[in-house]
Structure formats: structure tokens, C-alpha cells
Amino acid sequence: MTIVFPLFGSRVSPRFDCAPAMLLVTAAGGEVTGREIVSMEGRNSLDRVNWLCQQGVDVIICGGISCFTMRMLTDRGLRVYPWVTGDIDDALRLFLRGQLQSGLVIGPGGSRRRWRCRGRGRGFSGRTGRFSE
């Protein structure tokens, strides 16, 4: 299995579409078998999606992602865990244990909590997967 993280230092990048690099992790039997960092400088969203498909990526764990890019990825059969923030190693550990969820905020030492939106107005609806006003 190949898992990709957009990088921001050692953390999941806040934006998939703007991340300067991606970390490709290969795993088998719940264990990491390889890691590779690849530059994404100069690649637009379509280039990134095509590249991920060429690499045989199965899973993307990312922060924010545009609806257009999300749709392109899921239409091509990739599993996407959006709105995940925190340290990549902690997120990877949770994923390999089957405990990672979209919208998870991963704190120091792997502590977890879910994003919570407050107030009214324009925002993303987790239930419908659409933006609302």
C-alpha cells in the first residue's frame, strides 16, 4: 500500500494543493517499508493528481483540499482523509492501526480531537460534503 502526505516540515501540510513536497510511504502488514520525499514545486492540482495515480497511490492523508481536487482523486479510486492536522508520524501510526478519521487534530504524543465548527454562515458541511451559506 502507498500512502501520501503533503508536507509542511514534519507536519501534514495545511493545504494539499499548495504543499511544496509530498511524502510517499509504502507499508505492508501494518509496517512501514519505505519513505520518499518528492518535490511538488511548479505542479498544479491536475499535475499532482496525475502524478499520484502514476505512482500507484492508494491513500492520501491531507489537510485542506479543494473540492475540485478531492473529486478528481476520489473519481480515480483514491481514498482521501481530508482535514487532518498534526505530525505525520502520529497520523501514519493512527492510520496503520485503523484509527485515523477525516477532520482529526493530532496533538503532541498522538493525542486526538475532532475539528469543531461554531457559529453560522458559510462553511463546509461534513454530512453532505458541500459548502453552504
Secondary structure as GFF3:
##gff-version 3
##sequence-region A 1 133
A	DSSP	beta_strand	2	8	.	.	.	ID=ss1
A	DSSP	beta_strand	11	12	.	.	.	ID=ss2
A	DSSP	three_ten_helix	16	18	.	.	.	ID=ss3
A	DSSP	beta_strand	21	28	.	.	.	ID=ss4
A	DSSP	beta_strand	31	39	.	.	.	ID=ss5
A	DSSP	alpha_helix	45	54	.	.	.	ID=ss6
A	DSSP	beta_strand	59	61	.	.	.	ID=ss7
A	DSSP	alpha_helix	67	75	.	.	.	ID=ss8
A	DSSP	beta_strand	79	81	.	.	.	ID=ss9
A	DSSP	alpha_helix	88	96	.	.	.	ID=ss10
A	DSSP	beta_strand	104	106	.	.	.	ID=ss11
A	DSSP	three_ten_helix	108	110	.	.	.	ID=ss12
A	DSSP	beta_strand	112	114	.	.	.	ID=ss13
A	DSSP	beta_strand	123	125	.	.	.	ID=ss14
A	DSSP	beta_strand	130	132	.	.	.	ID=ss15
###
